[in-house]
Amino acid sequence: MPRSDVADWSDAGAGTGTRAAGIALAVLGAVLAGVVALTTPWNPLGPGAPDVPADPARDFTTAQIARADAFDAATSLPGYLSLALTLVIAGVLVLTPVGARLIGRLKGPWWVRAMLGVLGVYVVSLLLRWPLGMWMESVLRDYGLSTQTWGTWTADRLKNFGLQIVLSGVAVLVIVALARKWPRTWWIPASLGAFALTVVLSFAYPVVVEPMFNTFTPLPAGQLRTDLLAMAEKDGVPVKDVLVADASRRTTALNAYVSGFGATRRIVVYDTLVRQPADEVELIVAHELGHAKKDDVLYGTLVGALGAAAGTCLLFLAVQALRRRAGVSSAGDPRAVGLLIGLISLGTVLSGPAQNVVSRQIEARADAHALDLTRDPSTFVAMQKSLALRNISDLSPNALEYVLYASHPSTAERIAMARSWAGRAGLPRP
């Protein structure tokens, strides 16, 4: 028999705990669905905008589309293999007792075994993924998108690994501790904790995590800085500063974003972007101001927090259903960390497509905001074409990749929207 230092609490009174968790999941799920359905901008341009079809062949040459397709093909295989590896590892942890048996060999207090179990699962995952990561990095180098050395690439991956261990280790350790104390109701404090942790991490990320990966310096005084701050003021979006991230030490891609809340809000532009034409930089920043104007980060945080709370209820129910198959007595058994990690991984993968649907609509609204603010659809189209070529965006994504990975509308969709906006505004279509 597998060794366990906790009683099998789940049988006595399990029905009551399961029913309560199921009711909580239904309520939270309904609230989450209602919030998303009512607040997502399903028609970002509003009524009256003419329908313009998305056609990449209208704006890109055959050679440009072929290059984008070739890059997509080169990155798809390691990407799909990585996804498959995630599903396989999660499946083994969830549907077999392998993880519990290996973790059961560890010695020491329950919390030491739990933490060592978390570390062991993620180390194995890291080692299995390492060749796929190197493969992807090699493709990025072949296409001129990566400027990293293998040393800096390794350092970034180890930093990400460290963050994953800290965050996941704390979360799993807390769940095991709560399950040991309240075996039938641990989902209640765990759901509240998941909600709170999501909010805290969202506020802490700009000031704690971002500086671990990039150095930020103020954009030097000049016309671009003046224009960006003036545009933010005109838009009614207070920002503390305009910062430049040293992204060029990793990539040649272009990007910008608005980070932080309230007093910590700042416009961040990649150092690769500031070399582009000023009007295109302003349009990209105008898009990001649209996110700030609508408090998209705060909205995403609250929706994510609701999702985390609902997901924790679902986690409780899944553990109850699968614990015997995974070879553990309950979530309070330190050998259950493999089951918990596997279920969390599966939940992350399965929730991705739904998150992408909402994200694409929010990004489209930010595009509409940029057009409203600048009233320059011609530059918007030029900027989208420049971004697509520089970042080697997928100009004609297939349906599966669009569902799995597309958090933004495709370039052709964004250009088509700009033309629709111009038609509604009575301006020439670019």
Salt bridges, closest charged atoms under 4 A:
ASP5 OD2 - ARG113 NH2 2.77
ASP5 OD1 - ARG180 NH1 3.58
ASP8 OD1 - ARG323 NH1 3.21
ASP8 OD2 - ARG324 NH2 3.30
ASP11 OD1 - ARG323 NH2 2.99
ASP11 OD2 - ARG324 NH2 2.92
ASP59 OD1 - ARG419 NH2 2.60
GLU137 OE2 - ARG141 NE 2.99
ASP156 OD2 - ARG250 NE 2.42
GLU210 OE1 - ARG266 NH2 3.19
ASP235 OD2 - HIS369 NE2 2.62
ASP241 OD1 - ARG225 NH2 2.71
ASP246 OD2 - ARG249 NE 2.97
GLU288 OE2 - HIS287 NE2 3.96
ASP295 OD1 - ARG265 NH2 3.72
ASP296 OD2 - HIS291 ND1 2.77
ASP296 OD1 - ARG365 NH2 2.57
ASP333 OD2 - ARG335 NH2 2.54
GLU363 OE1 - HIS287 NE2 2.85
GLU363 OE1 - HIS291 NE2 3.00
GLU363 OE1 - HIS408 NE2 3.28
ASP367 OD1 - HIS287 ND1 2.73
ASP367 OD2 - ARG414 NE 2.77
ASP372 OD1 - ARG424 NH2 3.71
